[in-house]
Amino acid sequence: RWLGDYVPLKVTPEELARRLATAGLAVEEIRRFPAELDWDKVYVGQVVKLDRHPDADRLILATVNYGQPQPLTVVTGAPNLHEGAKVPFAMSGAQLYNGHSEAHEITVLRPTKMRGIMSEGMVCSELELGISDEHEGIMLLPDDAPVGVPLLDYLGDYVIELELTPNLGRALSAIGTAREVAALTWEEGARVHYPEDVLHASGPDMANDVTVTAEDVDLCPRYSGLLVRGVKVGPSPAWMQERLLKAGMRPINNVVDISNYVMLEWGQPLHTFDLQKCVGKQIIVRRARPGETVEGIDHTIYKLDEQMLLICDAEKPIGIAGVMGGANSEIDESSHDIFIESAHFAPLSVRRTARRLGLHTEASHRFERTVDPAGTLRAARRCAEFLREVASGEIANGEVDIYPNPQLLKQITLITREVARLVGMEFSLTAIMDLLARLEFGLEPPADGQSVLVTVPSYRNDVNIPADLVEEVARMYGYDNLPTTSLDTPLPPEHPNRSWEFEERVRDIMTGLGLDEVINYSLQSRRDIDLLWQQPDEVIGEAGGVGLTWFPADRKREPLRLFNPLSSEREYLRVSLLPGLFHNLADNLRHSERVALFEIAHVFYSNGDEQLPDEPHRLSGVMCGPREPRSRYYPNGGEPLDYFDAKGIVEGLLTHLEFADVAFSHVQDASGLLHSGRSAAVLVNGLMVGIVAEMHPAAAAQWDLPSPPQRVALFDLDADALFTLTMQAAEQKYRPISKFPTVRQDLALIVDENVPAGQVQRLIEQTGGRNLAAATLFDVYTGAPIPPGKKSLAYSLTFQSYKSTFSEEEINNLRGRIVARLNKEVGAVLRG
């Protein structure tokens, strides 16, 4: 409704919000007023008669005309009713807030007998209508309220909340938004209707009562003011309070409310001073002096610095320019001579002051975004007229307007081909001028017919160059209406980065398995490298001849040293990810009981005479701490993480990477880093891709890591090898789910103690083929009655056919073939 005072609204609120959003004014929210009630069966009524209740001293009978042939009489206890009063009148069946309960829940009005008299309606307070918390009396409507009109038609409204970027300060007002709405609904005949700019000054000249001096015009380019005498401070009109509430501002009194209303209307912040409290009746605009303080209207003492601009009287500060007024000059019930300040303060100065003082006010919000310097007197006149009409004030003759360097209007030449170049479509000069005229740009077309001289309105500080004008043309034409233009050449084909995709997949898997990723520097110290390479060459040579051998880095190639390292801790390109992870583990164990980390990244090796080093990818991880979090069931966190936890992580990774042929085999450690008997080589398709192990306690001590009973489990994998195997894998093949039942049997075998259980399982799976759905090791046993040097392995076998239900004979044949092959390959015999 407020917006409708300045521009006719011929579209729905939803359509208006859509148009504003497409023009760059983002809509945060559309709120209906009232929010929850629909005000059905609530009308504008007029009290035509008041009588006392015959049986209750505090109740009265109000006869209300609500536009129907017969008025209704209702019972009420409101003390503020009088005959002729216009009031909201609710009929039986209307939904209202319950004003007699603390919860104020919504209730449906029912006919009620009160002390023997039936009341079939209700005169309503603001609380019962959901307008405010006021419930001491009935809401009184203006005298011109039309009787019988539904209250929703008279008071119902919508609030459109805009989310404005800093360059849209021009829309921080009802009139600024009205300008945009008029331009966007131009085709529907919308034009802006500005409030009348008049001033009925009848009092003595203000020069006799107030002196204004601006000492710092660099921070205050324009300072204007008017004086209104004899003001009677009181409540502001209901319609003004209603609009302020919808805008999120709390009504205070008529003087303050009027200044806030004009600010919301024109976007020009105002401040009103009680002139009687200004010593010497002087207003001085100056910078703060050393050690100066001021008490704001929030009754907080603010310490000022010499870069802050103040409004002062002859003795002291009475306001922080553009931010907040002072408590020593604020309006109260005794105020009667009011000085209206309407100024243009430098945006950067206001922003700096507000941030330094930790303040953000409606005024500072607007000044920081630049207000219209041409609008100071216009806003002051509007405020003064309201004070004359609403507060019985007398406007003094004369005005203050300190404006030593008036701002000239900007003029920009816009060429039609520039519009076509930036927008991507041709616009005629006439079309360009029509679109810009909607936004009140001044236009002077030269004789060439290909350009136009544009005069920018003073309130459009965001328009400075031709491209800004082109943007305005595109906004008014409608971004949705611009044609789609394809590129002259097609986009190049996408080339997937399989290596990067693989790394991301590994990261997702590892975090899903409960590990945290770390990203370490690519540089490490010589000490870290030496700790990895501490074993002599002859030990490595001897170890290399026994089975599978592992070493944490390629010792044959010297690590790469920086020419000018920042520190000795970052001197060499890393040859392994493990040192960084060991340091991470030591640091995190100071704060956490359980730590599980991984890293996938490059390591670096010298490439002989080549300038660039080899950069193979590694995937490494470390784990330490209790297996379970502390709880009533695990007061100490359970058993410590060990080799089997790390092995489970690696198995989980390889399973998710869809490798079928995975094995773990004995590994000969050539570094002294691993715990013998608690380490294994990881094989995929028969190729060694890394190791999984527990760290040797002596090595752990060298890295400042925990010693037993705590254990440090680790794994170190060749990520490049895993990636290559993934790429070499055959296309994923799916097989149907069998509809026939499974048959489960246990198989207990006795084998030599040095035969790996993984080898036995692979033989079982290979022999069982498609008919063996699963083989799971569930028991390993040594000791009597198992012969010395032997061990018992017990597997659970699950058979399932895709053709028919297995018979007992078929199961026995499958089982026999498995036992026969195990006997032949590893000397296994059935356990009796």
Summary of the structure (lengths in Angstrom):
residues: 832
radius of gyration: 42.7
end to end distance: 95.0
largest distance: 123.3
contacts: 2575
relative contact order: 0.06
helix: 30%
strand: 28%
